[in-house]
Amino acid sequence: MDDYAKYSLLVAAALSTLAAITGGFQAGALVFILAIATAIALPYRMARARAELAEAELPYFLRTLASEVDAGIPYIQALEDACENSPELGKAVKKAIRMYRRGIPISKALESAGEEFDSESVRRALVHVAALYHMGKEAQTLRHIADAMLSVHRAESKRFSAKLALYSLFFLGIAALLPALFTMYTAIGSLFLTERMDATTAFLISAILLPLLSVASLAFMYYQMPAFLRR
Amino acid sequence: MLVEILGIIAAGAGAILLLREQRKNRRIKEIEERIPAALLDVSTLPNITFRSAIDHLSKGYGPLSEEILGVKRALDRGIPPRRALTAISGCKSRLLKRAMKILLTGIESGANVSELLRQAAEDIEEELEMERSRRANLTLQKYSVLASTGVFVPAVLGLTERMVAQMVGSGLSTNATVLAVLSAIPINIGIVAISGAVFAALIDGNVRYALQYGAITVPLALLSYALAGGGLVI
């Protein structure tokens, strides 16, 4: 069993024990299932997020590389320059450059850099980057790939801007209307209805749960944004 | 009244800090916006040399020329081109450094400089265009979140509080549940205002801005809440 699985099980067990002590067996079981599901999904989600970032950086990486190679800047130097503004992709490519300096062929090194990402487009683009070194082909191919990716980004960007208004309404609903409704509910409940909530629970809902929901809705909005729009 | 005055002062100070920071960034943007046109202009010069390109760029391109002027002065003092380029190392524009490097290396390597500069101008323009479209998409989102967290949400909650206080009337001081909910509202408003500031800073791509945005949204939110709620709790 690797370390990640071991620690995930430990954390899930600790959280579910805590939940079982405070909320009973059912709460403990529910927390255990949720913790395990999160532990399983997390690595996939993180790998996908990394691939999305690399895909977002790819067009600029390719264009910088193409311009510098055309200008006569040595290939490895141009590759290093292209890494400067591409933190995620740059990390993998810099590793490939280090491998190349240790004597591994650049195509193999770049191939292994591509394998780090869960993205077919990154892998394909890095194959073309290696071909530029080996065959001395025109950097124009890299520009075509970059242009194709940019036009996809533009289309996605338009689609996202159509959703923006909806997200803002959604946030206002959660951040303003929900707490207002809750405040009215407690006031009416305590005055006219038999249903009364104890003061501590009401305080915790209002001071912790509701603001957390607002923060979660902002986080949701942020992560709905295509990776190339985030910086 | 004191709370309102303090709120206005704090929000004003935050706004000044934010404006100062944004003025610095605006200059970098102005420099970068001028690079594609400048490179295209240089590409039309006959027999382009590094010296002639720098002479051409050192006037008529606003803040870009101000940066290039340093390189020109270094060349005038007889410093070799590659070392003269360190004069722009203080400028935080990555695109300017890249353009200068392409210009110099292109000329040194004997490549077709005109074609190279046109290509570089097109690349940089493409990058700027994507950034413009990003800003167009997200600026509205950023300001609507800032306005919501700094004004609308606190105002709605302040009005709700005022209504509840009127509804409960004199029994408010003895109603523990309602008092607990009302006392939690400023905490809710504070957390939402801070998270709005962090969101805006993330959209700007610099988490450090969260402090400046927070310095505006938090006092503004408490101020809106106090005004809408009739200063009941604060």
Chai-1 contact restraints between the chains, C-beta under 6 A:
chainA,res_idxA,chainB,res_idxB,connection_type,confidence,min_distance_angstrom,max_distance_angstrom,comment,restraint_id
A,Y60,B,E127,contact,1.0,0.0,6.0,A-B,restraint_1
A,R63,B,D123,contact,1.0,0.0,6.0,A-B,restraint_2
A,S67,B,I102,contact,1.0,0.0,6.0,A-B,restraint_3
A,S67,B,A120,contact,1.0,0.0,6.0,A-B,restraint_4
A,S67,B,D123,contact,1.0,0.0,6.0,A-B,restraint_5
A,D70,B,L116,contact,1.0,0.0,6.0,A-B,restraint_6
A,A71,B,I102,contact,1.0,0.0,6.0,A-B,restraint_7
A,A71,B,T105,contact,1.0,0.0,6.0,A-B,restraint_8
A,A71,B,G106,contact,1.0,0.0,6.0,A-B,restraint_9
A,A71,B,L116,contact,1.0,0.0,6.0,A-B,restraint_10
A,G72,B,T105,contact,1.0,0.0,6.0,A-B,restraint_11
A,G72,B,S109,contact,1.0,0.0,6.0,A-B,restraint_12
A,G72,B,A111,contact,1.0,0.0,6.0,A-B,restraint_13
A,I73,B,T105,contact,1.0,0.0,6.0,A-B,restraint_14
A,N85,B,R94,contact,1.0,0.0,6.0,A-B,restraint_15
A,S157,B,S133,contact,1.0,0.0,6.0,A-B,restraint_16
A,S157,B,N137,contact,1.0,0.0,6.0,A-B,restraint_17
A,S161,B,N137,contact,1.0,0.0,6.0,A-B,restraint_18
A,L164,B,Q141,contact,1.0,0.0,6.0,A-B,restraint_19
A,S168,B,S144,contact,1.0,0.0,6.0,A-B,restraint_20
A,L172,B,S148,contact,1.0,0.0,6.0,A-B,restraint_21
A,A175,B,V153,contact,1.0,0.0,6.0,A-B,restraint_22
A,A175,B,V192,contact,1.0,0.0,6.0,A-B,restraint_23
A,A176,B,V153,contact,1.0,0.0,6.0,A-B,restraint_24
A,A176,B,V156,contact,1.0,0.0,6.0,A-B,restraint_25
A,P179,B,L157,contact,1.0,0.0,6.0,A-B,restraint_26
A,P179,B,N188,contact,1.0,0.0,6.0,A-B,restraint_27
A,A180,B,V156,contact,1.0,0.0,6.0,A-B,restraint_28
A,A180,B,T160,contact,1.0,0.0,6.0,A-B,restraint_29
A,T183,B,T160,contact,1.0,0.0,6.0,A-B,restraint_30
A,T183,B,V164,contact,1.0,0.0,6.0,A-B,restraint_31
A,T183,B,V181,contact,1.0,0.0,6.0,A-B,restraint_32
A,T186,B,T177,contact,1.0,0.0,6.0,A-B,restraint_33
A,T186,B,V178,contact,1.0,0.0,6.0,A-B,restraint_34
A,T186,B,V181,contact,1.0,0.0,6.0,A-B,restraint_35
A,A187,B,V164,contact,1.0,0.0,6.0,A-B,restraint_36
A,A187,B,M167,contact,1.0,0.0,6.0,A-B,restraint_37
A,A187,B,V168,contact,1.0,0.0,6.0,A-B,restraint_38
A,A187,B,V178,contact,1.0,0.0,6.0,A-B,restraint_39
A,S190,B,N175,contact,1.0,0.0,6.0,A-B,restraint_40
A,S190,B,T177,contact,1.0,0.0,6.0,A-B,restraint_41
A,S190,B,V178,contact,1.0,0.0,6.0,A-B,restraint_42
A,M197,B,T177,contact,1.0,0.0,6.0,A-B,restraint_43
A,A199,B,A176,contact,1.0,0.0,6.0,A-B,restraint_44
A,A199,B,T177,contact,1.0,0.0,6.0,A-B,restraint_45
A,A199,B,A180,contact,1.0,0.0,6.0,A-B,restraint_46
A,A202,B,T177,contact,1.0,0.0,6.0,A-B,restraint_47
A,A202,B,A180,contact,1.0,0.0,6.0,A-B,restraint_48
A,A202,B,V181,contact,1.0,0.0,6.0,A-B,restraint_49
A,F203,B,A180,contact,1.0,0.0,6.0,A-B,restraint_50
A,F203,B,A184,contact,1.0,0.0,6.0,A-B,restraint_51
A,S206,B,V181,contact,1.0,0.0,6.0,A-B,restraint_52
A,S206,B,A184,contact,1.0,0.0,6.0,A-B,restraint_53
A,A207,B,A184,contact,1.0,0.0,6.0,A-B,restraint_54
A,A207,B,I187,contact,1.0,0.0,6.0,A-B,restraint_55
A,L210,B,N188,contact,1.0,0.0,6.0,A-B,restraint_56
A,P211,B,N188,contact,1.0,0.0,6.0,A-B,restraint_57
A,P211,B,I191,contact,1.0,0.0,6.0,A-B,restraint_58
A,P211,B,V192,contact,1.0,0.0,6.0,A-B,restraint_59
A,S214,B,V192,contact,1.0,0.0,6.0,A-B,restraint_60
A,V215,B,S195,contact,1.0,0.0,6.0,A-B,restraint_61
A,L218,B,S195,contact,1.0,0.0,6.0,A-B,restraint_62
A,L218,B,F199,contact,1.0,0.0,6.0,A-B,restraint_63
A,L229,B,R134,contact,1.0,0.0,6.0,A-B,restraint_64
A,R231,B,G205,contact,1.0,0.0,6.0,A-B,restraint_65
